[in-house]
Amino acid sequence: MKLATFAGGCFWCMVPAFSSRKGVYQVISGYTGGKEKAPSYEQVCAGKTGHLEAIQISYNPGEISYKDLLDIFWKQIDPTDDRGQFADRGNQYKTAIFYHDEEQKKLALESKKMLEKSGKFSKIVTEIKKASEFYKAEEYHQNYYKKNPVQYKTYRYFSGRDEYIEKVWGEE
């Protein structure tokens, strides 16, 4: 098993895209990239810890590749927004790829470069950073889309994420 860590704005919205994939065994919502030890949701939301909302994926590289995970990631976010994602504003909602080894770093940089060359986006601001301590979010955030389907669907719809994804990626 290996780990992959991505920040794509609201972690609730990132989990479903990965959790149903063959070879993905666990997707945890949490916080990473900041200076505080074991921050709470309230601290991260206040924007003072430096953490990003993120997900950490446990996956079997024999069943799903890191490159495939990167492809899924890019199609969940707006990589041009440096002030957050969709309805969520603030540094804690910025996008980033946190690599766990040199191979992941290489693949992440290559995928970003390919996306830049595609001409699909004017400027990609998603950062690629070395993975740091990952703190699991409070239990009520884990698999929120399953625990609170009505609230999740309402939030997701009004966030503008799905409309954006459809407009940019369509049937891809």
N, C-alpha and C positions, 0 to 999 in steps of 0.2 A: 504494500500500500504506500501511496505517496500523498503529499498534501499540495493543494493549490489554494491560493488566497487572492480574492478579488474584492475591490471596493467599487460598487456601482450605484451609489446613492442609497436609497432605502433598502436595507437588507431583506425586508419582507418580500420585496419584489424580485430579488435576485435568486432566492431559494428555489422556486418551482422550475425554473429553466434548467437547473442542473439535477435536481433530486430524482427526476424520473429517468435519467439516462442510465443505460446499461454500463456497468463498471463504476458508477458513483455509489459509494456505500454510505456516506453521511455528508450532510451539509449543515454546518453550524453557523448561526448568526452571532456576530460579535464585533469587537472593536480592536483596531490595530493602528500602529503608526504614531502613537502619541507618547507623551512623557509621564502621565500618571499611571501608577500601578493599580490594577483592578478597578477601572473606572465604572461608574454606574451609567445607565441610560441618560439620566438627568444631567450628569456632568458632561457627557459627550454631546448631548443636544444643546447645551449651553455654549458649546464651541470653544471651551477654554482648555481642553486636555490635549488637543492636537490629534486625537484619534479620528479615524474614519469609520463609519459603519461599514462592515465588511462581512464576507462569508468565507469560511474555510471548508474546503472540500477534501474528503478522504476518498481516493480513487485508486483503482487498479489499472496501471498503465498497460497491462496486457489486454484490457477490455476497452479502454477509452484513452486516447492519447492526450497529452497536455495541449498539443496543437488543436485538437477538437474542442477542448475546454476553452481555449482562447477564442476560437471562432464563436462559440456560444456566448461568451462574455461580451465581445464587441457588439453583438446583435441585441444586447439588453440595455445599452447605454447610449447617451449622447456624448461622444468623446470630444466634442468641441466646447462644452460648457465648463468654464473654470470657476463657476460660482455655486455649484451643486448639481442636482439632477431633478429635472421636471418640477414638481410642486415643492420639493425639498431644497431649501436654499441654505448655504453656509458651507464652510470648509469641511465639516464632518460628513458632507454628502458628495464630496468630490470623488472622481474616479481614479483608480490606481490598480496596477497589477503588482503584487508582492511576490517576488520569486524566492524559491527555497534553495536553489542550486544554480550553478552556472549554465546548465542546459536549459532550465526554465528561463533564465535571463536572456539567453541567446534567442530562444523561440519567441519570447515576448517582444524583444526588440525587432525581430524579423517580421512578426505579425503586424506590429505598429507601422513599420516601414512599408509593408505591402498595402496596408489600408491607406496610408498617406499617398502612395503612388496611384491608387485606384481613382483618385479624383472625386470620390464620394463625399468627402468632407474638406472644408477649407483649411482648417488647422486642427490638429489633434493635440489636446492638452492633457490627456490621460498620462499619468506618471508611471514609470516602472521603477520600483524600489525593492531593496533587499527586505525580505520578510523579517519582522520583528515580533516581539511578544504579542500573541493573539489572546484576547480575553473573551470568553464566552459571554454572550448577552444573557440577561435574565430569562428565566424559563418561559415566561409568557410570550417572548419574542420567537422562540424556537418553533419552526413550522407553523407560523402564524396563519398562513393561508389555509391550513387544514383545521386549525382550532377555531378560527373565526372567519369562515368563508364569506359571509355576507359583508362584514366590515372590510375584509381584505379586498373583495371585488369592487366595492364602492370606492375605497381609497384608490385602488389601482386605476380604475376608470377615470376618476376625476384628477388624477395626477398628470395625465397627458402622456404617460409612458407608452401605452399600447398604441395610441394614435400615431405617435412619433415612429415607433418601430414599424408599424404597417406602412407609413409613408416612405420611410427610408429603405426598408428591406423587402417589403411586399411579400412575394412568394418564396424568396430565397431561404 
